[in-house]
Amino acid sequence: MKKQAITNALSLIFEGIRQLRREFQGKEFTIDGRLVGDIGEVIAALEYDINLYSVLVPGHDGETSAGRRVQIKATFKDSLTFKTVPEYYLGFKLYENGRHEEIFNGPGNIIYERYKNRKGIGKKLLSFPNKDLLELSKMVPDREKIIKRTA
């Protein structure tokens, strides 16, 4: 019965959310919009030199040990969003099997400069194709990227 399938699926989803909350305290993992973003932030904090802010800071989610402020975005789709121009932008594509891929890693102004003629850039939430951001990220020098943790 389809109603039971929804009940079962939601039960699994919310059990997963409870597990995430237990493991990564301080993140809400709310189902209504923050779940994917919180997962992206946790991945960034675990794998990169980023300490997440404990309070909401407009335009940035954390900073590196060198003081670089970073906005972190994640998606299961084929595009990432961009609104205000952050100091640094780190974007991930997430997959249902738990794998993830770095799509963009570098200064936010690189994205802005590439799309500066697009209406609304820097003012409203826009989506950009992952394939374009991935190519743009390849042009970012290593010294301008957020470094990965070594251990």
PEDA-V716425 format. One line per field, one symbol per residue. ss: DSSP state (H for helix, E for strand, L for the rest). Layout:
BEGIN
ss = ???
END
This chain:
BEGIN
ss = LHHHHHHHHHHHHHHHHHHHHHHLLLLLLLLLLLHHHHHHHHHHHHHELLEEEEEEELLEEEELLLLLEEEEEEELLLEEEELLLLLEEEEEEELLLLLEEEEEEEEHHHHHHHLLLLLLLLLLLEEEEHHHHHHHHHLLLHHHLLLELLL
END
